[in-house]
Amino acid sequence: MTLKKLEEFIAEKTIAICGIISILFVISIFIFLLKESALLFKTVAVKDFLLGKEWYPISEPPKFGILSLILGSLWVTAGAIIISFPLGIAIAIYISEIAHYKIREILKTGVELLAAIPSVVLGFVGMTVLAPLVRNLFGLSTGLTALTGSIMLAFMAVPTIVTISEDAFYSIPKRYKEAALSLGATQWQAIWRVMIPAAFPGIVAACMLGIGRVVGETMAVMMITGNTAKIPHSLFDPVRTLTATIAAEMCESVRGSEHYFALFAIGIVLFVITFSVNMVADFYLHRKLK
């Protein structure tokens, strides 16, 4: 075996081992969460846990219904989706298809820098700037609402959506657009009728990964959504998300108590949600163009 073939063999096996280790880590995390949360379901029914409307883990008797937490996460996520999807896709189209190359480089750098801002910093900005603005603009008693969280999470999801959507547009052969333009289509018609349909799997994957970024966020939503474990009826209500509940209460729970196990059960719910979102994103990301 030559030196070059030996190097290739070692590189291939190293990559394969790293991939297997990553899979084992994910499986181990799931088993650990399942093991800890299963102890809760000896005393609390799964239906009551998922559909219960009251989360009072330290009351007598304790109540472990997470429906309000699930709905809080859904409201915040839905609002972030409505804001971030069109904004992120529009920015990706502008950067990849319209902007001058000098402007393109500036915008790409700016978008990448947004992803580097710590979430706790964004949460602080949301508390001091965005929350008072929302309160005054809509005449609310508090600005710490699901809407505030949605706006900030949309701001955090946009870099992911822009980066992956931009890569999807760049992966399309240039002859697609050139053929459309040569047939008399305008630039916008070529983008709308040719480029977007061709890049659609990548755009969907970008949006799904953006959702995963939103669902998994903790610090920002804990700081600016009000942390109220009640059933929300609109984006203007304070909410508490699944992630914020774990972050806020894990240090206060007694190890081995029902409250402790309930937080692990919330972790299982989050794991299933994010895993499902990433699986859908992976499916569309590797879907072959037809």
Residue frames relative to the residue before (quaternion, step in Angstrom):
aa qw qx qy qz dx dy dz
M 1.0000 0.0000 0.0000 0.0000 0.00 0.00 0.00
T 0.3925 -0.7290 0.5125 0.2278 3.56 -0.77 1.04
L 0.6753 -0.5013 0.3598 0.4041 3.54 -1.30 0.38
K 0.6499 0.5278 -0.3199 0.4435 3.57 0.98 -0.86
K 0.6709 0.4845 -0.2971 0.4763 3.58 0.94 -0.89
L 0.6188 0.5409 -0.3382 0.4584 3.57 1.08 -0.70
E 0.6501 0.5085 -0.3124 0.4702 3.58 0.96 -0.85
E 0.6531 0.5059 -0.3120 0.4692 3.58 0.97 -0.83
F 0.6377 0.5308 -0.3202 0.4571 3.58 1.01 -0.85
I 0.6694 0.4928 -0.2994 0.4684 3.59 0.92 -0.93
A 0.6489 0.5208 -0.3176 0.4548 3.58 0.98 -0.86
E 0.6566 0.5131 -0.3083 0.4589 3.59 0.93 -0.91
K 0.6911 0.4746 -0.2871 0.4634 3.59 0.85 -0.93
T 0.6260 0.5363 -0.3380 0.4542 3.58 1.06 -0.73
I 0.6576 0.4987 -0.3037 0.4760 3.56 0.95 -0.88
A 0.6480 0.5201 -0.3168 0.4574 3.58 0.98 -0.85
I 0.6540 0.5081 -0.3079 0.4683 3.58 0.97 -0.86
C 0.6400 0.5197 -0.3240 0.4641 3.60 0.97 -0.83
G 0.6464 0.5162 -0.3186 0.4628 3.58 1.00 -0.80
I 0.6611 0.4991 -0.3062 0.4692 3.58 0.95 -0.86
I 0.6387 0.5227 -0.3262 0.4610 3.59 0.99 -0.83
S 0.6300 0.5344 -0.3343 0.4535 3.61 0.99 -0.81
I 0.6544 0.5054 -0.3061 0.4718 3.58 0.94 -0.88
L 0.6572 0.5109 -0.3079 0.4607 3.57 0.96 -0.87
F 0.6114 0.5445 -0.3461 0.4581 3.59 1.07 -0.72
V 0.6664 0.5021 -0.3024 0.4608 3.57 0.90 -0.93
I 0.6595 0.4993 -0.3043 0.4724 3.57 0.93 -0.90
S 0.6511 0.5225 -0.3142 0.4520 3.59 0.98 -0.84
I 0.6369 0.5184 -0.3263 0.4681 3.58 1.00 -0.81
F 0.6584 0.5087 -0.3114 0.4592 3.57 0.92 -0.90
I 0.6608 0.5029 -0.3108 0.4624 3.60 0.90 -0.90
F 0.6453 0.5216 -0.3220 0.4559 3.59 0.98 -0.85
L 0.6624 0.4934 -0.3051 0.4740 3.60 0.91 -0.89
L 0.6598 0.5154 -0.3030 0.4552 3.55 0.96 -0.90
K 0.6443 0.5315 -0.3141 0.4514 3.57 0.98 -0.84
E 0.7039 0.4590 -0.2717 0.4691 3.59 0.89 -0.93
S 0.7075 0.4656 -0.2753 0.4548 3.58 0.91 -0.87
A 0.5667 0.6208 -0.3922 0.3738 3.62 1.10 -0.57
L 0.6021 0.5788 -0.3600 0.4157 3.60 1.12 -0.61
L 0.6000 0.5601 -0.3638 0.4404 3.59 1.14 -0.55
F 0.7142 0.4921 -0.2610 0.4238 3.55 0.91 -0.95
K 0.4642 0.6284 -0.4681 0.4128 3.57 1.26 0.28
T 0.7755 0.2890 -0.1495 0.5411 3.58 1.17 -0.59
V 0.7514 0.2921 -0.1698 0.5668 3.61 1.20 -0.47
A 0.4155 -0.7102 0.5094 0.2519 3.58 -0.80 1.00
V 0.5861 -0.5916 0.4236 0.3564 3.56 -1.10 0.74
K 0.6357 0.5363 -0.3273 0.4486 3.59 1.00 -0.82
D 0.6698 0.4864 -0.3008 0.4737 3.58 0.93 -0.90
F 0.6362 0.5347 -0.3287 0.4487 3.58 1.05 -0.71
L 0.7394 0.4257 -0.2310 0.4677 3.58 0.83 -0.99
L 0.7935 0.3236 -0.1472 0.4939 3.59 0.97 -0.82
G 0.4647 0.6775 -0.4522 0.3472 3.59 1.24 -0.02
K 0.3853 -0.7677 0.4764 0.1878 3.56 -0.92 0.92
E 0.7331 0.4060 -0.2223 0.4983 3.60 1.21 -0.31
W 0.1026 -0.7730 0.6253 0.0305 3.53 -0.93 1.00
Y 0.2428 0.7357 -0.5868 0.2356 3.55 -0.10 1.37
P 0.0927 -0.8768 0.4688 0.0530 3.60 0.45 1.18
I 0.7494 0.3678 -0.2254 0.5023 3.62 1.15 -0.39
S 0.4520 0.6703 -0.4673 0.3577 3.59 1.23 0.30
E 0.3490 -0.7085 0.5625 0.2446 3.58 -1.31 0.04
P 0.4633 -0.3867 -0.7533 0.2614 1.55 -0.74 2.38
P 0.5854 -0.5876 0.4143 0.3747 3.62 -1.14 0.45
K 0.1955 -0.7649 0.6044 0.1068 3.56 -1.17 0.66
F 0.1101 -0.8341 0.5404 -0.0095 3.54 -0.69 1.17
G 0.2895 0.7499 -0.5415 0.2463 3.58 0.78 0.99
I 0.1705 -0.8296 0.5275 0.0657 3.59 -0.67 1.07
L 0.3188 0.7647 -0.5151 0.2198 3.62 1.16 0.28
S 0.6473 0.5140 -0.3287 0.4569 3.60 0.96 -0.80
L 0.6499 0.5074 -0.3161 0.4693 3.60 1.06 -0.71
I 0.6372 0.5137 -0.3254 0.4735 3.58 1.02 -0.79
L 0.6782 0.4799 -0.2949 0.4720 3.58 0.90 -0.91
G 0.6065 0.5466 -0.3523 0.4574 3.58 1.06 -0.65
S 0.6572 0.4899 -0.3024 0.4865 3.57 0.97 -0.85
L 0.6598 0.5153 -0.3135 0.4482 3.59 0.98 -0.84
W 0.6454 0.5176 -0.3280 0.4561 3.61 0.95 -0.83
V 0.6753 0.4847 -0.2968 0.4700 3.57 0.88 -0.94
T 0.6669 0.5038 -0.3017 0.4588 3.57 0.95 -0.88
A 0.6489 0.5233 -0.3193 0.4507 3.59 0.95 -0.89
G 0.6613 0.5008 -0.3093 0.4650 3.58 0.94 -0.85
A 0.6515 0.5091 -0.3127 0.4675 3.57 1.00 -0.82
I 0.6231 0.5404 -0.3355 0.4551 3.60 1.05 -0.76
I 0.6589 0.5260 -0.3109 0.4387 3.58 0.86 -0.97
I 0.7118 0.4426 -0.2518 0.4838 3.58 1.02 -0.78
S 0.7631 0.4467 -0.2233 0.4102 3.57 0.73 -1.10
F 0.6188 0.5789 -0.3669 0.3839 3.62 0.96 -0.75
P 0.7335 0.3952 -0.2742 0.4803 3.65 0.56 -0.98
L 0.6444 0.5272 -0.3301 0.4449 3.58 1.00 -0.78
G 0.6902 0.4878 -0.2825 0.4538 3.58 0.84 -0.96
I 0.6691 0.4869 -0.3042 0.4719 3.59 0.93 -0.87
A 0.6412 0.5229 -0.3277 0.4561 3.59 0.98 -0.80
I 0.6509 0.5015 -0.3187 0.4726 3.59 0.96 -0.81
A 0.6455 0.5218 -0.3229 0.4547 3.59 0.97 -0.84
I 0.6419 0.5130 -0.3217 0.4704 3.60 0.99 -0.82
Y 0.6639 0.5095 -0.3105 0.4508 3.57 0.90 -0.91
I 0.6813 0.4922 -0.2983 0.4523 3.59 0.89 -0.95
S 0.7652 0.4139 -0.2165 0.4430 3.58 0.80 -1.01
E 0.8175 0.3057 -0.1230 0.4723 3.60 1.01 -0.74
I 0.7919 0.3498 -0.1515 0.4770 3.60 1.04 -0.65
A 0.6912 0.5285 -0.3035 0.3883 3.59 0.77 -1.02
H 0.5373 -0.5789 0.5115 0.3384 3.53 -1.25 0.59
Y 0.6248 -0.6007 0.3338 0.3708 3.57 -1.00 0.79
K 0.6284 0.5259 -0.3495 0.4544 3.63 1.06 -0.61
I 0.6597 0.4803 -0.2970 0.4959 3.57 0.98 -0.84
R 0.6080 0.5799 -0.3407 0.4220 3.55 1.07 -0.81
E 0.6806 0.4877 -0.2982 0.4582 3.58 0.88 -0.90
I 0.6364 0.5212 -0.3280 0.4645 3.58 1.04 -0.75
L 0.6786 0.4921 -0.2910 0.4611 3.57 0.89 -0.93
K 0.6382 0.5283 -0.3282 0.4538 3.59 0.96 -0.84
T 0.6573 0.5011 -0.3050 0.4732 3.56 0.97 -0.87
G 0.6551 0.5225 -0.3107 0.4486 3.56 0.97 -0.85
V 0.6544 0.5092 -0.3086 0.4661 3.58 0.96 -0.87
E 0.6610 0.5040 -0.3038 0.4656 3.58 0.97 -0.85
L 0.6348 0.5223 -0.3303 0.4639 3.59 1.08 -0.68
L 0.5876 0.5756 -0.3722 0.4301 3.60 1.08 -0.63
A 0.6581 0.5212 -0.3071 0.4483 3.58 1.01 -0.82
A 0.6625 0.5274 -0.2990 0.4399 3.59 1.20 -0.48
I 0.5285 0.6289 -0.4240 0.3814 3.62 1.22 -0.20
P 0.4582 -0.6933 0.4732 0.2924 3.65 -0.72 0.97
S 0.5546 -0.6413 0.4166 0.3280 3.57 -1.00 0.81
V 0.6163 0.5458 -0.3619 0.4374 3.60 1.05 -0.63
V 0.6139 0.5303 -0.3433 0.4734 3.59 1.12 -0.62
L 0.6554 0.4944 -0.3068 0.4815 3.56 0.97 -0.85
G 0.6260 0.5309 -0.3358 0.4620 3.57 1.06 -0.70
F 0.6416 0.5147 -0.3183 0.4713 3.57 1.00 -0.78
V 0.6419 0.5049 -0.3159 0.4829 3.57 0.99 -0.84
G 0.6401 0.5329 -0.3217 0.4503 3.57 1.01 -0.79
M 0.6617 0.5121 -0.3020 0.4568 3.58 1.00 -0.83
T 0.7744 0.4003 -0.1910 0.4512 3.55 0.84 -1.00
V 0.7796 0.3088 -0.1547 0.5225 3.60 1.09 -0.64
L 0.7594 0.4169 -0.2297 0.4436 3.57 0.60 -1.15
A 0.6601 0.5293 -0.3220 0.4248 3.61 0.86 -0.90
P 0.6702 0.4627 -0.3234 0.4818 3.68 0.84 -0.80
L 0.6245 0.5427 -0.3389 0.4479 3.60 1.06 -0.72
V 0.6618 0.4932 -0.2983 0.4793 3.59 0.93 -0.88
R 0.6472 0.5290 -0.3169 0.4481 3.58 0.96 -0.87
N 0.7138 0.4427 -0.2612 0.4756 3.59 0.84 -0.92
L 0.6569 0.5387 -0.3153 0.4229 3.57 0.98 -0.82
F 0.7935 0.2871 -0.1369 0.5189 3.59 0.95 -0.87
G 0.4628 -0.7159 0.4271 0.3014 3.60 1.26 0.14
L 0.3413 0.7567 -0.4842 0.2766 3.58 0.99 0.83
S 0.5687 -0.5921 0.4444 0.3585 3.55 -1.26 0.35
T 0.7837 0.0579 -0.0413 0.6170 3.57 1.23 -0.48
G 0.3931 -0.7229 0.5191 0.2312 3.53 -1.13 0.65
L 0.5518 0.5969 -0.3953 0.4278 3.58 1.30 -0.07
T 0.2690 0.7776 -0.5029 0.2649 3.54 0.27 1.32
A 0.6949 -0.4363 0.3592 0.4447 3.53 -1.36 0.01
L 0.6121 0.5583 -0.3505 0.4368 3.59 1.06 -0.69
T 0.6373 0.5227 -0.3210 0.4664 3.58 0.96 -0.85
G 0.6633 0.4962 -0.2945 0.4766 3.55 0.96 -0.88
S 0.6404 0.5362 -0.3254 0.4433 3.58 1.00 -0.81
I 0.6558 0.5127 -0.3137 0.4568 3.58 0.92 -0.89
M 0.6953 0.4707 -0.2830 0.4636 3.57 0.87 -0.93
L 0.6654 0.4870 -0.3099 0.4733 3.59 0.98 -0.77
A 0.5907 0.5414 -0.3688 0.4711 3.60 1.11 -0.59
F 0.6262 0.5387 -0.3174 0.4658 3.56 1.03 -0.82
M 0.6936 0.4676 -0.2672 0.4784 3.58 1.07 -0.76
A 0.6813 0.4935 -0.2893 0.4568 3.61 1.12 -0.62
V 0.5369 0.6674 -0.3949 0.3324 3.59 1.13 -0.60
P 0.6528 0.5139 -0.3571 0.4269 3.70 0.78 -0.78
T 0.6411 0.5152 -0.3278 0.4648 3.60 0.99 -0.78
I 0.6769 0.4935 -0.2939 0.4603 3.58 0.87 -0.96
V 0.6638 0.5098 -0.3077 0.4525 3.58 0.91 -0.91
T 0.6852 0.5105 -0.2998 0.4242 3.58 0.78 -1.01
I 0.7223 0.4287 -0.2593 0.4767 3.59 0.79 -0.98
S 0.6326 0.5151 -0.3407 0.4673 3.62 1.00 -0.71
E 0.6306 0.5338 -0.3275 0.4585 3.56 1.01 -0.80
D 0.6435 0.5102 -0.3150 0.4757 3.58 0.99 -0.82
A 0.6275 0.5373 -0.3338 0.4540 3.58 1.07 -0.74
F 0.6601 0.4920 -0.3083 0.4766 3.61 1.00 -0.79
Y 0.6669 0.5055 -0.3060 0.4540 3.59 0.97 -0.81
S 0.6480 0.5405 -0.3232 0.4284 3.60 1.12 -0.57
I 0.5616 0.5943 -0.3888 0.4247 3.59 1.26 -0.26
P 0.5059 -0.6519 0.4614 0.3260 3.63 -0.82 0.87
K 0.5364 -0.6602 0.4304 0.3020 3.58 -0.91 0.94
R 0.5830 0.6071 -0.3766 0.3870 3.58 1.14 -0.56
Y 0.5408 0.6121 -0.4126 0.4032 3.61 1.15 -0.43
K 0.7184 0.4328 -0.2431 0.4873 3.54 0.81 -1.08
E 0.6398 0.5327 -0.3266 0.4475 3.58 0.99 -0.80
A 0.6389 0.5195 -0.3263 0.4641 3.59 1.02 -0.75
A 0.6507 0.5139 -0.3141 0.4623 3.58 0.99 -0.83
L 0.6732 0.4883 -0.2960 0.4698 3.58 0.94 -0.87
S 0.6552 0.5186 -0.3177 0.4482 3.59 1.02 -0.74
L 0.6658 0.4848 -0.2971 0.4831 3.58 1.23 -0.46
G 0.6640 -0.5428 0.2888 0.4254 3.57 1.28 0.16
A 0.4630 0.6767 -0.4597 0.3412 3.60 1.22 0.08
T 0.4607 -0.6393 0.5301 0.3131 3.55 -1.15 0.59
Q 0.6886 -0.4653 0.3397 0.4403 3.57 -1.27 0.20
W 0.6732 0.4875 -0.3033 0.4660 3.58 0.92 -0.86
Q 0.6365 0.5167 -0.3369 0.4629 3.61 0.99 -0.73
A 0.6388 0.5204 -0.3231 0.4655 3.57 1.01 -0.79
I 0.6556 0.4995 -0.3116 0.4728 3.58 1.00 -0.82
W 0.7255 0.4643 -0.2488 0.4429 3.57 0.82 -1.07
R 0.7748 0.3802 -0.1900 0.4679 3.59 0.86 -0.93
V 0.7780 0.3296 -0.1627 0.5095 3.60 1.10 -0.61
M 0.7588 0.4245 -0.2398 0.4319 3.58 0.55 -1.16
I 0.6794 0.4900 -0.3033 0.4543 3.59 0.85 -0.91
P 0.6653 0.4732 -0.3358 0.4699 3.68 0.82 -0.78
A 0.6584 0.5127 -0.3176 0.4504 3.59 0.99 -0.78
A 0.7366 0.3993 -0.2173 0.5007 3.58 1.06 -0.77
F 0.3567 0.7949 -0.4520 0.1915 3.59 1.28 -0.06
P 0.6471 0.5061 -0.3567 0.4448 3.67 0.81 -0.78
G 0.6709 0.4918 -0.2989 0.4677 3.59 0.96 -0.82
I 0.6299 0.5266 -0.3324 0.4642 3.59 1.07 -0.73
V 0.6442 0.5094 -0.3216 0.4713 3.58 0.97 -0.84
A 0.6443 0.5164 -0.3196 0.4648 3.57 0.96 -0.85
A 0.6350 0.5292 -0.3259 0.4588 3.58 1.01 -0.81
C 0.6703 0.4985 -0.2946 0.4642 3.56 0.93 -0.89
M 0.6584 0.5052 -0.3134 0.4615 3.58 0.97 -0.82
L 0.6532 0.4855 -0.3155 0.4880 3.60 1.00 -0.73
G 0.5929 0.5477 -0.3550 0.4716 3.57 1.18 -0.57
I 0.6252 0.5226 -0.3272 0.4784 3.57 1.06 -0.78
G 0.6413 0.5275 -0.3207 0.4556 3.57 0.98 -0.86
R 0.6275 0.5283 -0.3240 0.4713 3.57 1.07 -0.76
V 0.6709 0.4996 -0.2923 0.4635 3.57 0.99 -0.85
V 0.6783 0.5081 -0.2995 0.4382 3.58 0.82 -1.00
G 0.7413 0.4423 -0.2310 0.4489 3.57 0.96 -0.85
E 0.4901 0.6733 -0.4369 0.3398 3.61 1.21 -0.13
T 0.1936 -0.8159 0.5412 0.0623 3.58 -0.96 0.90
M 0.7656 0.4322 -0.2517 0.4047 3.56 0.37 -1.25
A 0.6729 0.5111 -0.3152 0.4320 3.57 0.80 -0.96
V 0.7027 0.4581 -0.2836 0.4647 3.59 0.82 -0.97
M 0.6177 0.5447 -0.3543 0.4430 3.59 1.07 -0.61
M 0.7040 0.4809 -0.2563 0.4554 3.56 1.10 -0.70
I 0.8362 0.2768 -0.0934 0.4641 3.61 0.96 -0.78
T 0.6332 0.5500 -0.3534 0.4145 3.64 1.16 0.10
G 0.6282 -0.5906 0.3333 0.3814 3.61 1.19 0.08
N 0.1965 -0.8304 0.5009 0.1443 3.60 1.21 -0.47
T 0.4079 0.6848 -0.4940 0.3473 3.56 0.82 1.02
A 0.2491 -0.8009 0.5312 0.1196 3.57 -0.49 1.21
K 0.4071 0.6657 -0.5140 0.3562 3.55 0.48 1.29
I 0.6117 -0.5515 0.4120 0.3898 3.54 -1.23 0.51
P 0.2498 -0.7821 0.5482 0.1592 3.65 -0.57 1.06
H 0.2550 -0.7817 0.5537 0.1315 3.56 -1.09 0.72
S 0.7897 0.0473 -0.0458 0.6099 3.57 1.25 -0.19
L 0.6692 -0.4936 0.3760 0.4090 3.55 -1.34 0.08
F 0.6410 0.5410 -0.3211 0.4396 3.58 1.25 -0.30
D 0.5741 0.5738 -0.3840 0.4401 3.60 1.28 0.11
P 0.4985 -0.6015 0.5149 0.3529 3.59 -1.15 0.55
V 0.0734 -0.8007 0.5944 0.0113 3.58 -1.04 0.77
R 0.2077 -0.7180 0.6332 0.2011 3.50 -1.39 0.05
T 0.2942 -0.7746 0.5387 0.1522 3.57 -0.84 0.97
L 0.6819 -0.4808 0.3637 0.4141 3.55 -1.32 0.23
T 0.6814 0.4961 -0.2926 0.4516 3.57 0.88 -0.94
A 0.6554 0.5150 -0.3145 0.4542 3.58 0.96 -0.86
T 0.6185 0.5523 -0.3440 0.4404 3.59 1.06 -0.72
I 0.6575 0.4950 -0.3119 0.4747 3.58 0.91 -0.88
A 0.6852 0.4967 -0.2913 0.4460 3.58 0.84 -0.97
A 0.7135 0.4739 -0.2624 0.4444 3.58 0.94 -0.87
E 0.8046 0.3516 -0.1470 0.4554 3.59 0.97 -0.81
M 0.5090 0.6740 -0.4339 0.3138 3.60 1.12 -0.37
C 0.6925 0.4755 -0.2879 0.4599 3.58 0.93 -0.83
E 0.6867 0.4743 -0.2787 0.4752 3.61 1.22 -0.39
S 0.5999 0.5814 -0.3663 0.4098 3.60 1.19 -0.34
V 0.4544 -0.6659 0.5245 0.2740 3.55 -1.18 0.66
R 0.4832 -0.6836 0.4645 0.2888 3.55 -0.75 1.05
G 0.7953 0.2592 -0.2189 0.5024 3.56 -0.80 1.06
S 0.5634 0.5947 -0.3940 0.4167 3.60 1.27 -0.05
E 0.6680 -0.4765 0.3744 0.4320 3.57 -1.29 0.18
H 0.6076 0.5577 -0.3405 0.4514 3.57 1.07 -0.76
Y 0.6422 0.5290 -0.3042 0.4640 3.57 0.98 -0.89
F 0.6964 0.4594 -0.2733 0.4789 3.58 0.87 -0.93
A 0.6090 0.5611 -0.3501 0.4379 3.60 1.10 -0.68
L 0.6359 0.5218 -0.3310 0.4624 3.59 1.04 -0.70
F 0.6302 0.5019 -0.3294 0.4924 3.58 1.09 -0.63
A 0.6189 0.5323 -0.3428 0.4649 3.58 1.09 -0.67
I 0.6045 0.5221 -0.3456 0.4925 3.59 1.10 -0.66
G 0.6232 0.5452 -0.3303 0.4530 3.56 1.05 -0.76
I 0.6170 0.5322 -0.3384 0.4707 3.60 1.06 -0.72
V 0.6427 0.5183 -0.3203 0.4645 3.59 0.94 -0.89
L 0.6637 0.4954 -0.2976 0.4749 3.58 0.92 -0.89
F 0.6301 0.5412 -0.3285 0.4497 3.56 0.99 -0.85
V 0.6701 0.4955 -0.2968 0.4662 3.58 0.89 -0.92
I 0.6547 0.5140 -0.3196 0.4528 3.60 0.93 -0.87
T 0.7185 0.4440 -0.2652 0.4651 3.59 0.73 -1.03
F 0.6193 0.5346 -0.3471 0.4584 3.59 1.05 -0.70
S 0.6533 0.5127 -0.3114 0.4619 3.58 0.97 -0.87
V 0.6488 0.5167 -0.3169 0.4602 3.58 0.96 -0.88
N 0.6912 0.4759 -0.2832 0.4643 3.58 0.90 -0.89
M 0.6110 0.5381 -0.3546 0.4596 3.59 1.09 -0.60
V 0.6436 0.5028 -0.3181 0.4814 3.59 0.99 -0.83
A 0.6472 0.5150 -0.3186 0.4631 3.59 0.96 -0.87
D 0.6609 0.5072 -0.3110 0.4575 3.58 0.93 -0.86
F 0.6197 0.5476 -0.3400 0.4477 3.59 1.05 -0.76
Y 0.7154 0.4331 -0.2617 0.4818 3.57 0.85 -0.93
L 0.6252 0.5577 -0.3467 0.4218 3.58 1.05 -0.68
H 0.7617 0.3419 -0.1850 0.5183 3.58 1.07 -0.70
R 0.4225 0.6957 -0.4744 0.3353 3.54 1.25 0.21
K 0.4042 -0.7241 0.5064 0.2362 3.58 -0.81 0.97
L 0.4929 -0.6462 0.4994 0.3002 3.52 -1.07 0.77
K 0.2616 -0.7722 0.5622 0.1387 3.54 -0.93 0.91
